[in-house]
């Protein structure tokens, strides 16, 4: 099967007065419970203008995590945010701590119509707290509150290379869907075609739409042995309809 797809795509979600309204009932409930548990577990987050001091604690975690991934691209975060050629829009740093441990954060710019995520990294688990949702979701909540307070209508959740599995992990797409994002074709991508019968690895291909820029269809190319690892990505049909194609 031939699938036409953009080489890159961008993720975006709306900003609502209730930052959890666009999430599933289950995910929203877990985040509400987690927020209530933050003070008693000595967990806190801050959002402040980006500084070199923040980069000193962010970059080691970012670099180490990215370098462990296949087909990794480690960006020059400092130059791209605080450097001479950086955006004219101000950058902010979202920082999450548990006790004295830095759990990760998000660097984003504040623009007239959105906040735009530039770099984001979180540890996958809490270090001490018994909280049933990962630290990254607290980061999503905090960013959504900030966006609403600054009266911007959208959060741009960054750009990813397509397909997943051949580039970034399929789990990254699952996370962004679970956070309420939808995918769109950017203006500066390359349009490609791939034959799914020739694919040897599990992957998720976001298909180029026939009209407009909103991506509504994707193909999960997998085997019956590994399918269960990725089925969560098929649970968001209102954002992205995913059809499973078996290699065997």
Secondary structure, DSSP 8 states (H G I E B T S, - for coil): -EEEEESEEEEEEE--SSTTTTS-HHHHHHHHHHHHHTGGGTEEEEEEE--HHHHHHHHHHHHHHHHTSTT-----HHHHHHSTTS-SS-EEEEEEEETTEEEEEEEEEE-SSEEEEEEEEE-SS-SS---SS-HHHHHHHHHHHHHHHTT-SEEEEEEEESSBTTSS-HHHHHHHHHTT-EEE--TT--EEEEEGGG--S-EEEEB--SSSSEE-EEEEEE-TTTGGGTGGGGS-TTT-EEEEEE--
